[in-house]
Amino acid sequence: MVAALIIVSLLLIIAIAVAVISFRRMSELRMDLTSAVLSRTEIANFLSRFATGINCDDGVDGAMHSAARYVCEQIEASAVAIYGLNGKSLVPLGVYGDYPLVKTRLQRGQKLLDLMKEEEPIASGVGFLGGVLESRQSELVQLAAMDERFNVYPDHSHFGSVMATLMMRDGIPVGVLCAVNNRMMAGRPFSEAQFSRFKSLANQVLMVHQLVQVYGEISRRERIDQELDFVRQFQLSLLPSNNLELGNFSVSARTASAKEVNGDFYDMVHIDNDRILVMVGDASGKGMPACMMAAMTRSFARSICSNFTTLSAFLRDINSNLFRDSDIDRFITLGCCLIDRRGGLIEFGRAGHTDMIMHVHGHLRRLSPDGTALGMLPDEDAAFETICLALDSGTSLMLYSDGLNEALNHDKEEFGIDRLSNVFSVACRHHETASAIIAEVMGAVHEFEYEQNDDQTMVLIRYN
């Protein structure tokens, strides 16, 4: 009897131990997943800021200003400055906020960064920043007004908390970040959490610094070629396979850039074993900014898909992210088709994008639910309708960017929606496969146009 009780007790202890371990493991996995999503969002936000900065009139200075602003917002400081290493001295590269670590007073109409550049470089070992460079140690000063290293600055008696950290590449210092005054809790020093966060952001600023160095070290033509080659490779790596099968559905896609980089994108994301979300996007503008906008949208879309609920909610979530993290003049149109192989169902929604054209039993139908382009309106003003259909066998659905219907011939005449629809209808009667239909439609557009002046993307969904 006693032996039986002992065995039962041991089994209970083992069961409890296993349950505790399982709970801890699930908690760790949940934390890892949350961290990954936050990291992806953070990188997308940071890339958006950098693309905006480098595209502004200030060029390189604009990129470094954007990086300083990003750090300032992330740690809730009053001001942040970025210094690069020139020989053994620090020179200012970017600044954001009312940064007080300057030896001369700012004159009316003068830019703070220009004033900082006019001052003598900060030598290694000299003052607070030079000391950080020499010691290679990050430092947090609770009250700079009481630290004699800051006496060289005219307003040092009003200084609050100051912290600085190194930017390191391969173990070698390449610059210093400095943050001044805690905006989270005015009058109090930076917390250890803020200091830790500040040090972790150095790697992201270093990435911008390295890109800026490339801009300064190579000729304009070489720089552009390297940028475009990098972006081309980056875009190609993001594109999924251009052919996909799901039950009786087959999906095929093709995109053609008008320039070296593409502001269009397409994607096919598995929601679960039975559903796939097909997307076609077209970012406003041309070149690098449009390319970055398309990449950022795709990144947001894929991260949101992991918690997919409804197509309308999906579009609202992307819009909310883009409206928050992009410029007011930057937006993207998007067409989305949710395929459900159970019963041959599709749901279509769009955000300012072209119609979806459906061919079934020799007849054409255009689907055009309401929805504004993404990134233009705040969440409370954005609304997206969707259309749900059960498909008959032999139905073909075409999603496309406006580079197809707006293609121009020698006489500046557009290819047009009607001509595109008719070509699509003929192709559906001639061919059984999605890829063959795409080839005929895009071939007709290329024969018509004098010169491709916009990116062109087409996705064909076939239900057999």
TIDRENZA-52674 format. One line per field, with one value per residue (C-alpha): residue in one letter; x, y, z; residue number from 1. Coordinates in Angstrom, 1 decimal. Layout:
N
residu A ...
X X ...
Y Y ...
Z Z ...
num NUM ...
// end
This chain:
464
residu M V A A L I I V S L L L I I A I A V A V I S F R R M S E L R M D L T S A V L S R T E I A N F L S R F A T G I N C D D G V D G A M H S A A R Y V C E Q I E A S A V A I Y G L N G K S L V P L G V Y G D Y P L V K T R L Q R G Q K L L D L M K E E E P I A S G V G F L G G V L E S R Q S E L V Q L A A M D E R F N V Y P D H S H F G S V M A T L M M R D G I P V G V L C A V N N R M M A G R P F S E A Q F S R F K S L A N Q V L M V H Q L V Q V Y G E I S R R E R I D Q E L D F V R Q F Q L S L L P S N N L E L G N F S V S A R T A S A K E V N G D F Y D M V H I D N D R I L V M V G D A S G K G M P A C M M A A M T R S F A R S I C S N F T T L S A F L R D I N S N L F R D S D I D R F I T L G C C L I D R R G G L I E F G R A G H T D M I M H V H G H L R R L S P D G T A L G M L P D E D A A F E T I C L A L D S G T S L M L Y S D G L N E A L N H D K E E F G I D R L S N V F S V A C R H H E T A S A I I A E V M G A V H E F E Y E Q N D D Q T M V L I R Y N
X 0.0 2.8 4.7 1.6 1.3 4.9 4.6 1.4 3.2 6.2 3.9 2.2 5.5 6.7 3.4 3.6 7.3 6.4 3.5 5.7 8.4 5.7 4.3 7.7 8.5 5.2 5.9 9.3 8.0 5.3 7.9 10.1 7.2 6.3 9.9 10.2 7.1 8.2 11.7 10.2 7.9 10.8 13.1 10.3 9.7 13.4 13.8 10.8 12.4 15.7 14.1 12.2 15.4 17.6 14.9 14.6 16.4 19.1 20.2 22.8 22.2 18.5 19.2 21.3 18.7 16.0 18.2 18.7 15.0 14.2 16.6 15.2 11.6 12.5 14.2 12.1 15.0 14.9 17.7 20.1 23.3 25.2 29.0 31.3 35.0 37.3 40.9 41.0 38.3 34.5 32.6 28.8 26.8 23.2 21.2 17.6 16.0 17.3 20.8 22.8 26.4 27.7 30.2 28.8 25.2 22.9 22.2 18.8 18.2 21.2 20.8 22.1 24.0 25.8 26.8 28.1 30.1 31.8 33.2 36.5 36.2 36.1 39.5 39.7 40.1 38.9 35.7 32.8 32.4 36.1 36.4 33.7 35.6 38.9 37.6 35.3 32.8 29.2 28.3 25.2 25.6 22.8 23.2 25.5 25.2 27.4 30.0 33.0 33.5 30.4 31.7 32.9 29.3 27.6 24.3 25.9 24.2 20.9 21.9 20.0 20.9 23.2 24.2 26.6 27.4 29.8 29.0 31.4 32.2 34.3 35.4 36.6 34.8 33.3 31.3 29.4 25.7 24.7 21.3 20.3 17.6 14.9 11.6 9.7 10.1 11.1 13.7 14.8 17.8 17.6 16.6 18.7 16.0 16.4 20.2 20.0 17.6 19.8 22.9 20.9 19.9 23.5 23.6 20.7 22.3 25.5 23.7 22.7 26.2 27.7 25.2 26.1 29.8 29.1 27.5 30.6 33.2 32.0 31.1 27.5 27.1 28.7 26.5 23.3 24.4 25.1 21.9 19.8 21.6 21.0 17.4 16.9 18.3 16.3 13.1 13.8 14.4 11.0 8.9 7.3 7.1 5.2 3.1 1.0 -1.5 -4.2 -6.8 -8.6 -7.1 -4.0 -2.3 0.3 2.0 4.4 5.8 7.9 9.7 9.7 12.9 15.7 13.6 9.9 7.1 4.8 4.7 2.7 2.6 0.9 0.6 -0.8 -3.3 -3.9 -4.2 -7.3 -6.8 -4.3 -4.2 -3.1 -2.0 -1.1 0.3 1.3 3.1 2.9 5.8 8.9 12.3 13.7 10.9 8.2 10.3 10.8 7.0 6.2 8.7 7.4 3.7 4.7 6.4 3.4 1.1 3.0 3.3 -0.4 -1.3 -0.1 -3.2 -5.6 -9.3 -11.2 -10.1 -11.5 -9.7 -6.5 -6.7 -7.5 -4.5 -2.1 -3.6 -3.1 0.6 1.3 -0.5 1.5 4.9 5.0 4.9 1.5 2.3 3.2 0.5 0.0 -2.9 -3.6 -5.9 -6.4 -8.1 -8.6 -8.9 -10.6 -10.4 -13.4 -16.2 -14.3 -14.8 -13.0 -13.3 -12.0 -11.2 -9.2 -7.7 -7.7 -6.5 -7.8 -10.9 -10.6 -11.8 -13.6 -14.1 -16.7 -18.6 -17.5 -18.7 -16.8 -17.5 -15.6 -15.6 -14.9 -15.6 -15.0 -11.8 -9.2 -5.5 -3.5 -1.6 -3.8 -6.5 -6.4 -7.9 -11.2 -11.8 -10.7 -13.3 -12.9 -15.7 -15.3 -17.1 -17.6 -18.2 -18.5 -16.8 -17.9 -15.4 -13.5 -13.5 -10.5 -9.8 -7.3 -5.6 -3.3 -1.6 -2.5 0.7 -1.2 -4.3 -2.4 0.2 0.6 1.2 2.9 -0.2 -0.3 -3.5 -4.0 -4.4 -7.5 -9.7 -12.0 -9.1 -7.5 -10.8 -11.2 -7.7 -8.2 -11.4 -9.8 -6.8 -9.1 -10.8 -7.5 -5.7 -6.3 -3.4 -3.0 0.6 -0.4 -3.2 -0.8 1.7 -0.9 -2.3 1.0 2.3 -0.6 0.2 3.9 3.0 0.7 2.9 5.6 7.7 7.0 6.7 5.2 5.6 3.3 2.1 -0.5 -1.8 -4.1 -6.3 -7.8 -10.5 -10.6
Y 0.0 2.4 1.5 2.3 5.7 6.4 5.5 7.7 10.6 10.2 10.2 13.3 15.1 14.1 15.3 18.6 19.0 18.3 20.7 23.5 22.9 22.9 26.1 27.8 26.6 27.9 31.2 31.4 30.6 33.2 35.8 34.8 35.3 38.6 39.8 38.7 40.6 43.7 43.4 43.1 46.1 48.2 47.4 48.3 51.6 52.4 51.7 53.9 56.8 56.3 56.1 59.4 61.1 60.2 61.2 64.7 67.9 67.5 64.1 62.6 65.1 64.3 60.6 61.2 63.7 61.0 58.5 60.9 61.6 57.9 57.3 60.3 59.1 55.5 56.5 59.6 62.0 65.8 65.7 63.3 63.9 61.5 61.9 60.1 59.5 61.5 60.4 60.5 63.2 63.2 65.3 65.9 64.0 64.5 66.0 66.2 68.4 71.3 69.8 71.9 70.4 73.2 75.9 78.8 80.1 79.5 82.6 83.4 81.5 79.2 75.5 73.6 71.0 73.8 75.4 72.1 71.5 74.9 74.1 72.3 68.5 66.7 65.0 61.6 62.0 65.6 66.3 64.0 62.7 62.5 60.5 58.0 57.6 57.0 54.6 52.7 52.6 53.8 56.3 57.6 60.9 61.4 65.2 66.8 70.3 68.9 67.3 69.6 67.9 69.9 73.3 74.2 74.6 77.9 76.4 73.7 74.8 73.8 70.4 67.4 63.7 62.9 59.5 58.4 55.2 54.0 52.8 49.9 48.0 44.8 45.9 49.4 52.6 54.5 57.1 58.1 58.7 61.2 61.8 64.7 65.1 62.5 63.5 60.5 61.9 65.6 66.5 63.0 61.1 58.5 55.1 52.0 50.7 53.8 53.5 49.8 50.6 53.5 51.2 48.7 51.3 52.0 49.1 50.5 54.0 52.3 50.8 54.3 55.6 52.9 53.7 57.3 56.5 54.6 57.8 59.8 57.3 56.4 58.5 59.4 56.9 54.1 54.8 54.7 51.5 49.8 51.0 49.8 46.5 46.0 46.9 44.6 41.7 42.6 42.7 39.4 37.7 38.9 37.6 34.2 31.5 32.8 29.5 28.0 25.2 24.9 22.2 23.1 26.6 27.6 31.0 32.5 35.9 38.1 41.6 43.8 46.9 50.1 51.2 49.5 49.2 48.2 50.0 47.1 43.8 40.6 38.0 34.8 34.0 30.8 31.7 28.0 24.7 25.7 29.5 31.6 35.4 36.8 40.4 42.9 46.3 49.5 52.2 55.9 57.6 56.1 54.7 54.0 55.6 53.6 50.4 50.9 51.7 48.4 46.4 48.0 47.2 43.6 43.3 44.6 42.4 39.2 40.0 40.7 37.5 35.5 36.8 37.0 37.5 39.1 40.7 44.1 44.0 43.0 46.1 48.3 47.1 47.7 51.2 52.0 51.0 52.8 56.0 56.1 55.3 57.0 60.5 62.1 62.1 58.4 55.8 52.4 50.7 47.1 44.4 41.3 38.0 35.4 31.9 29.2 25.8 24.5 25.0 27.1 30.4 33.7 37.0 40.2 43.5 46.5 49.7 52.2 49.5 48.5 46.3 42.6 41.2 37.8 35.6 32.8 30.8 33.3 36.4 39.2 40.8 43.6 43.6 46.9 47.1 50.4 51.2 54.1 53.7 52.6 55.2 58.2 58.2 57.6 54.4 56.0 57.3 54.2 51.6 48.6 46.6 43.1 40.8 37.1 34.6 30.9 30.1 27.8 25.5 27.3 30.7 33.0 36.0 38.8 41.1 43.7 47.1 50.2 50.0 47.6 49.6 52.9 51.7 54.3 53.8 56.3 58.5 58.7 56.5 54.3 50.6 51.0 48.8 47.8 46.6 44.9 43.1 41.9 40.6 38.8 37.2 36.0 34.6 32.7 31.1 30.2 28.8 26.5 27.5 30.6 31.2 31.0 33.5 36.0 35.6 36.4 39.4 41.0 40.2 42.2 45.2 45.1 45.0 48.0 50.3 52.5 52.4 51.0 54.0 52.3 49.0 46.2 43.4 40.7 37.8 35.2 32.9 29.9 27.6 24.3
Z 0.0 0.9 -2.2 -4.3 -2.7 -3.3 -7.0 -7.4 -5.7 -8.0 -11.1 -9.9 -9.4 -12.9 -14.4 -12.6 -13.7 -17.4 -17.2 -15.8 -18.5 -21.2 -19.9 -19.8 -23.3 -24.7 -23.0 -24.5 -28.0 -27.6 -26.5 -29.5 -31.9 -30.5 -30.6 -34.3 -35.3 -33.5 -35.0 -38.5 -38.0 -36.5 -39.5 -41.9 -40.1 -40.1 -43.8 -44.5 -42.6 -44.4 -47.8 -47.0 -45.8 -48.7 -51.1 -49.7 -50.9 -48.2 -49.6 -47.2 -44.5 -44.8 -44.2 -41.1 -39.8 -40.3 -38.4 -35.5 -35.3 -35.3 -32.4 -30.6 -30.8 -29.9 -26.6 -25.9 -25.7 -26.3 -28.9 -30.6 -32.5 -34.7 -35.1 -37.5 -37.2 -39.4 -38.6 -34.8 -34.4 -34.3 -36.9 -36.8 -39.4 -38.3 -35.5 -34.4 -31.7 -29.6 -29.2 -26.7 -27.0 -29.2 -28.2 -30.1 -30.1 -33.0 -35.1 -36.5 -39.8 -39.2 -39.3 -36.2 -38.2 -40.2 -36.9 -35.6 -38.7 -38.4 -35.0 -34.5 -34.7 -31.3 -30.7 -29.1 -25.3 -25.3 -23.3 -22.8 -26.3 -26.9 -23.7 -24.9 -28.1 -26.4 -23.7 -26.1 -23.3 -23.5 -20.8 -19.0 -17.1 -14.6 -14.4 -16.9 -15.3 -12.4 -14.6 -15.4 -18.8 -20.1 -18.9 -22.4 -23.6 -22.9 -21.5 -19.5 -16.3 -17.7 -18.9 -17.7 -18.4 -21.3 -22.7 -25.5 -27.2 -29.9 -33.4 -34.0 -37.2 -36.9 -33.4 -34.6 -33.6 -36.6 -34.7 -31.6 -30.8 -28.2 -26.6 -24.3 -21.7 -20.9 -22.5 -21.1 -17.5 -17.7 -15.2 -14.4 -15.8 -18.5 -17.2 -17.6 -20.0 -22.2 -22.0 -23.1 -25.9 -27.0 -27.3 -29.3 -31.9 -32.7 -35.2 -37.2 -37.3 -38.4 -41.3 -42.5 -41.8 -44.0 -46.8 -46.5 -46.8 -50.0 -51.4 -50.6 -51.8 -55.3 -58.3 -59.0 -61.9 -59.9 -56.9 -58.9 -60.6 -57.3 -55.8 -58.7 -58.8 -55.0 -55.3 -58.3 -56.5 -53.4 -55.3 -57.1 -53.7 -52.5 -55.4 -54.8 -57.4 -60.4 -60.6 -57.8 -57.5 -54.8 -55.4 -58.6 -58.6 -60.5 -60.2 -62.4 -62.3 -64.3 -63.7 -66.0 -64.8 -66.9 -65.3 -63.3 -60.2 -59.8 -57.9 -58.6 -56.6 -56.4 -53.7 -52.8 -49.1 -47.5 -44.8 -44.0 -45.7 -47.7 -48.3 -50.2 -50.4 -53.8 -53.9 -56.6 -55.5 -57.4 -55.4 -56.3 -57.9 -59.6 -58.7 -55.3 -53.1 -55.0 -54.7 -50.9 -50.5 -52.3 -50.2 -46.9 -47.9 -48.7 -45.3 -43.4 -45.4 -44.6 -40.9 -40.6 -42.5 -39.5 -37.6 -40.6 -39.7 -42.6 -45.9 -44.9 -41.6 -43.4 -45.6 -42.7 -40.8 -43.7 -44.2 -40.5 -40.6 -43.8 -42.8 -39.6 -41.1 -44.5 -45.9 -46.8 -50.5 -50.5 -51.0 -52.7 -54.5 -53.7 -55.2 -53.0 -53.8 -51.1 -52.6 -50.7 -52.5 -50.5 -52.9 -55.3 -53.3 -53.9 -52.0 -53.7 -52.2 -53.4 -52.2 -55.0 -57.4 -60.8 -61.3 -61.3 -64.7 -64.6 -67.7 -67.3 -70.0 -72.7 -70.7 -69.0 -65.7 -63.9 -60.1 -58.5 -54.7 -53.0 -51.2 -51.1 -51.7 -48.7 -46.7 -47.7 -44.9 -41.2 -39.9 -38.9 -42.4 -44.3 -45.4 -47.7 -49.4 -50.6 -53.0 -52.4 -55.3 -55.9 -59.1 -62.0 -63.6 -66.4 -64.7 -65.1 -63.0 -63.9 -61.4 -63.0 -62.5 -64.5 -66.5 -68.8 -69.6 -69.6 -72.1 -74.9 -78.7 -81.1 -81.1 -77.3 -77.3 -74.3 -74.6 -72.4 -70.2 -73.1 -75.3 -72.4 -71.5 -75.1 -75.4 -72.1 -73.3 -76.6 -74.6 -72.3 -75.3 -76.9 -73.8 -70.9 -68.6 -66.6 -67.8 -71.5 -71.0 -69.3 -72.2 -74.8 -72.9 -72.0 -75.5 -77.0 -74.8 -75.7 -79.4 -79.0 -76.9 -78.4 -75.2 -71.8 -69.4 -66.4 -64.5 -65.6 -63.5 -64.1 -62.0 -63.5 -61.3 -63.1 -61.6 -63.4
num 1 2 3 4 5 6 7 8 9 10 11 12 13 14 15 16 17 18 19 20 21 22 23 24 25 26 27 28 29 30 31 32 33 34 35 36 37 38 39 40 41 42 43 44 45 46 47 48 49 50 51 52 53 54 55 56 57 58 59 60 61 62 63 64 65 66 67 68 69 70 71 72 73 74 75 76 77 78 79 80 81 82 83 84 85 86 87 88 89 90 91 92 93 94 95 96 97 98 99 100 101 102 103 104 105 106 107 108 109 110 111 112 113 114 115 116 117 118 119 120 121 122 123 124 125 126 127 128 129 130 131 132 133 134 135 136 137 138 139 140 141 142 143 144 145 146 147 148 149 150 151 152 153 154 155 156 157 158 159 160 161 162 163 164 165 166 167 168 169 170 171 172 173 174 175 176 177 178 179 180 181 182 183 184 185 186 187 188 189 190 191 192 193 194 195 196 197 198 199 200 201 202 203 204 205 206 207 208 209 210 211 212 213 214 215 216 217 218 219 220 221 222 223 224 225 226 227 228 229 230 231 232 233 234 235 236 237 238 239 240 241 242 243 244 245 246 247 248 249 250 251 252 253 254 255 256 257 258 259 260 261 262 263 264 265 266 267 268 269 270 271 272 273 274 275 276 277 278 279 280 281 282 283 284 285 286 287 288 289 290 291 292 293 294 295 296 297 298 299 300 301 302 303 304 305 306 307 308 309 310 311 312 313 314 315 316 317 318 319 320 321 322 323 324 325 326 327 328 329 330 331 332 333 334 335 336 337 338 339 340 341 342 343 344 345 346 347 348 349 350 351 352 353 354 355 356 357 358 359 360 361 362 363 364 365 366 367 368 369 370 371 372 373 374 375 376 377 378 379 380 381 382 383 384 385 386 387 388 389 390 391 392 393 394 395 396 397 398 399 400 401 402 403 404 405 406 407 408 409 410 411 412 413 414 415 416 417 418 419 420 421 422 423 424 425 426 427 428 429 430 431 432 433 434 435 436 437 438 439 440 441 442 443 444 445 446 447 448 449 450 451 452 453 454 455 456 457 458 459 460 461 462 463 464
// end
